Amino acid sequence: MNIKPLGDRVLLQAEQAEEKTASGLYIPQTAQEKTQIAIVRAVGDDTDAIKVKVGDRVMYDKYAGTQVKIDGEDHLIVTMGDVIAIVE
């Protein structure tokens, strides 16, 4: 499926949460913390408002956006205002 966000919206794919600790212990799925870092997969057509590009790693607001499943993987559509920072 191909999704193209409109306006000032951005399509994000969340990074996977850490599955084990630095010492090698595995963290059960129920105890894993949800990450707020994602990869930008598509951007809307409002070039004045969009400050990120496809492929950027970004941090987004914890309660932002609409969750969608694309080809079995979780994605999030957020407004540009919900993107907090670019992670380098």
C-alpha positions as CSV (number, residue, x, y, z in Angstrom):
1,M,0.0,0.0,0.0
2,N,1.2,3.5,-0.8
3,I,0.2,6.4,1.5
4,K,0.9,10.1,0.6
5,P,0.3,12.5,3.6
6,L,-1.5,15.8,2.8
7,G,-0.8,19.3,4.0
8,D,1.6,19.5,6.9
9,R,1.4,15.8,7.8
10,V,4.3,13.4,8.0
11,L,4.3,9.6,7.7
12,L,6.6,8.0,10.3
13,Q,7.8,4.4,10.9
14,A,8.6,3.9,14.6
15,E,12.0,2.4,15.4
16,Q,11.9,-1.0,17.2
17,A,12.2,-0.8,21.0
18,E,15.3,-2.3,22.6
19,E,14.8,-6.0,23.1
20,K,17.7,-6.6,25.5
21,T,19.7,-4.6,28.0
22,A,23.3,-3.6,27.6
23,S,24.3,-6.6,29.8
24,G,22.4,-9.0,27.5
25,L,19.2,-9.6,29.4
26,Y,16.1,-9.9,27.2
27,I,13.2,-7.4,28.0
28,P,9.7,-8.9,27.6
29,Q,7.5,-7.2,25.1
30,T,5.1,-6.1,27.9
31,A,7.9,-4.3,29.7
32,Q,9.5,-2.6,26.7
33,E,9.1,1.2,26.6
34,K,7.5,2.7,23.6
35,T,10.0,4.8,21.7
36,Q,9.2,8.2,20.3
37,I,11.9,8.1,17.6
38,A,10.9,7.3,14.1
39,I,12.0,7.4,10.5
40,V,10.3,9.8,8.1
41,R,8.8,7.7,5.2
42,A,6.7,10.4,3.4
43,V,5.9,14.0,3.8
44,G,2.9,16.2,2.8
45,D,2.7,18.8,0.1
46,D,2.9,21.9,2.3
47,T,6.5,22.8,1.6
48,D,6.4,25.9,3.8
49,A,5.4,24.0,6.9
50,I,7.4,20.7,6.4
51,K,10.9,21.0,7.9
52,V,12.0,17.3,7.5
53,K,12.7,15.1,4.6
54,V,12.2,11.4,3.8
55,G,14.8,9.3,5.7
56,D,15.3,11.7,8.6
57,R,15.2,10.3,12.2
58,V,12.9,12.4,14.3
59,M,11.5,12.5,17.8
60,Y,7.7,13.0,18.0
61,D,5.2,13.9,20.7
62,K,4.2,10.8,22.8
63,Y,0.4,11.1,22.2
64,A,0.5,12.4,18.7
65,G,-0.9,11.1,15.4
66,T,-3.0,8.4,13.9
67,Q,-1.7,4.9,13.8
68,V,-1.9,2.9,10.5
69,K,-0.6,-0.5,9.4
70,I,1.1,-0.5,6.0
71,D,2.2,-3.9,4.7
72,G,1.9,-5.4,8.2
73,E,4.2,-2.7,9.8
74,D,3.1,0.0,12.2
75,H,3.3,3.6,11.0
76,L,2.1,6.9,12.4
77,I,0.7,10.0,10.6
78,V,1.5,13.2,12.5
79,T,1.3,16.9,11.9
80,M,4.6,18.8,11.5
81,G,3.8,20.4,14.9
82,D,4.0,17.0,16.6
83,V,7.6,16.5,15.4
84,I,9.8,17.7,18.2
85,A,13.3,17.3,16.8
86,I,15.5,15.8,14.2
87,V,17.8,13.2,15.7
88,E,21.3,13.1,14.3
